Amino acid sequence: MAVPKRRCSNSKSGKRASHFGVKPMKLQTCSQCGTYKPSHVVCPNCGYYQGRTVVEIED
């Protein structure tokens, strides 16, 4: 069974884990109402998705 010869240093494990940080969400504007929303998600403001109204929003 493979076992590491030496303990992995803090800097080495930190370099490896440098890509694990949380990144901010990418937001796009809704083509119907112009509010910001995540891509590939129904607009929470108007219910519009891919050129049509998917969800009826009550005012």
N, C-alpha and C positions, 0 to 999 in steps of 0.2 A: 504494500500500500504506500502511495506517495505521501511523504510528510515534509513540510518545509524545513530546511536546514536551520534557518534563523528567523527570528520574529520580524514581521513586516513593520517598518518604521512608521511614525505618524505622518511624515511628509509623503511617503510612498502611498499610503492608504488614502491620504488627502488628495493627492494627484489623481488617483484612480476614481475617487468619488466626486471629482469636480463637476461632473456632468449631471449629478443627481439633484441639483438645486431646483426649486420651484420657479417656473417661468411665468410671466404674466400672460393672461389669455389674449389670443388674437381676436380682435373684434372687427366686424365689417358693418357698413351701413345697410339698412334695409332699403331695397329699391322702391318700396311703396311709400313708407312714412319717413325714412331717413334716420331713424334711431339706430344706435349701435347695438349689435347682437353678435353672439358667436356664429361662426360659419356652420352651415349644414344644420341649422336649428330653426324652428318656426319662430317668427318674430313675436315676442311677448306683448308688444304694443298693439299690433294690428292683425296678427294671426296669418300673415302672408308667408308663403314658402314656394319657391320655384315657379313663380309666375301665376300663382292662384291662391285664393283664400282657403286655407285648410281648417282653421279654427275660427268659429264665430266668437268675437269678443263683445261682451256686454258693456255698454257705456254707463 
